[in-house]
Amino acid sequence: MSLPPNVSQTAFDAAVKAWRESVGKEWVFTEAADVALYRDAYSPFYGEPEERLASAAVAPSTVEEVQAVVRAANQHRIPLYPISTGRNLAYGGSAPVHSGSVVLDLKRMNRVLEVNERNAYALVEPGVSYFDLYNHIQKAGLDVWIDPPDPGWGSVIGNALDGGAGWTAAPFRDHFASHCGMEVVLANGEIVRTGMGALPDSKSWQHNRWGYGPWVDGLFRQSNFGVVTKMGFHLMPRPDAMQMSTVTSAREEDIVPILDVLNRLENMHQVNGSTQIFGGRAGGNGPMWTIQVPIYGPEPVVRAQMEYAKSKFSAIPGVKFTDGELFRTPLTQEQMSRVRLVNFGIPNLSTFAMLGRSPANPDPAGGHIGFSPIVPRTGESLLEFRRYFDEHVIKATDNDLGIQGPVYMTCWDRTLVCLIMFPIGRDKARNAKMRSAFERLVKVAADHGWAEYRAPAAFQDLIAQTYSYNNHSLGRLRETLKDAIDPNGILSAGRYGVWPKHLRKV
Amino acid sequence: MTSRREFLEVAALTALPAFAGARLASAAAGPNGGSAPMTSTDARAGFHLVLFDARYSQARNAGTRFGRVGAAVHALADGDITQVWMDHIGPAWQRGPAIVAGVTARPALFCLEQFALSSGLRVVFHAEHVVHADGRVEHSLLRGAESVGLSSSELIRAGADWSTRVADALARYRPDTARPRFTRSDSALEPVLPPQAQLLTSWIIAAT
């Protein structure tokens, strides 16, 4: 059994004893075979001394047990690293940012506490996965959709807190933005409920997210200020129909007016689905650009809005608009076999089947981690990003690492998430080259005014450093908050670049 | 709520006949995964379910063999475990530590292992088989070979019939909670393979 850094055997033993008494000895894991389950299979430092590893794990099943675990950790100064289900692979999985932390594994807290069909919301615990919530809704026959990411096996709360996004309609696919109310255990073991939940016996906790006074929910996103033990989410009432049409163009410069039209349609909520942008490379007989335009809603409204979108896109010289099939929901089995299920609120794991070599996929991308800067959604910015990619990935390295991209995602309005995929393997020398390329790209992107929105544990400090306006004033504000809320620095040390005072580098 | 100890105690009862007799609406042992459902009539293997990847002839052969010894089998048409997880394995693991085996590509094992760990189960047998373009097959027995009495030399001797030999061996598996507990298998990432080669894995997930 390894010890957390700077923790004595006596203190650790005392904490473990307290945890065993509060959650049951079978849910405190100290044997190497059990603790190793929390390794990050996608760590860019896999098998190297810098790999972030847990020292132990504890798995409470109730909020009272979470309180007891946190209190004992606070008393004995043991670093904890809460995870929901730990399936945010490529973003660190269940491994701690601060090596030696004890994983606070919340996957036993897996109760769907409420799904309200009339006002379309859910209240869940951290161990509830998208599969769990989907199955709950299906079994109950409720007429609401969830918005799963792809793959959909992770925690609903974990994905939202990590800044994840899905593939159905706005505003539901921004998972943190669609939340409504939290329950949080602070580092001293105290429970806080946010928004309307601060009212005892509140009847509107999941109806109104703002409550009264300063709104604090954002403090718990990508953070280490508390352990979220409940969270509400607004759900989409099942739309009657969805239609996904396609815009294509042969000329590179057409992306400028195409995105102007798309932005206007999205910002007016005429187009509410998760659009996708493909192309931007010359060669072959296909179009230079292909943009998928999905609209959800009542069938007559979808048809009318798609007709309006068609008129706007078709007005751009050289642009072709192709009407897509209109799907009425719920889908038939035959339709489910040929659509992308996440666009219809159905979680799945088909992404993984594509990661291995197969007759249909002889050269798979394999495992990867992503660098995904946020870029303004304009054609000019997209083309500038592509030049950056060509210069700093293709030309600078001859791309001997097999870096793939960029993929332009539009999960949030007004922006492009420009995904560059770095392959991950078990070859340490190759991983070292990959890390070096990653670090260089982060710095060069920052010089362009772009930065990542989410990162693997190994790069969270690096990216936090790029948010450096006014001598890192935002980072210093976060440290002030950290010191006030978690003075002993026991929760998720280093997560997203926020370190407690005793571990802070000058 | 089932405790981890209860998981282990139920696992020690070995045969799990209630699960082995489960009827599978989508199970199939035909070459393309499209034949009629199969029902277990013989719980010797103790498996709740055996998966095989219908894209590969060696895996189909193993699936057929498992079916003959009475195991409930399920063909993965495209390597994706989503549906069989949602319909069969997930509900079974909510009830108890059902044993699941397979001859599949790596991603299927990786996904199921992630779910298995959450249910207190582990990969207790894991072998990899690299099928080269010229028909040669390299076998690596990574864990649990002794629990099914299998050796690489035996598989090499079996030649093209290696996957049926794997099926026969896996069917001999009996849970043994006295064995040391395994940690996670390293099945997350595809290894670098020679051109045209295909990696298949054979595996058992069970309580330890």
Interface residues (C-beta under 8 A of the other chain):
Chain A: G24 E26 W27 E31 A32 A33 D34 A36 L37 R39 A41 Y42 S61 T85 R87 L89 K107 R108 F131 N135 W153 P347 N348 L349 S350 F352 A353 L355 G356 R357 S358 P359 A360 P362 P364 G366 G367 I424 G425 R426 D427
Chain B: M1 S3 R4 R5 R55 D78 G79 D80 I81 T82 W85 M86 G90 A105 R106 P107 A108 F110 C111 Q114 F115 L117 S118 P180 R181 F182 T183 R184 D186 A188 L189 E190 P191 V192 L193 Q196 A197 Q198 L199
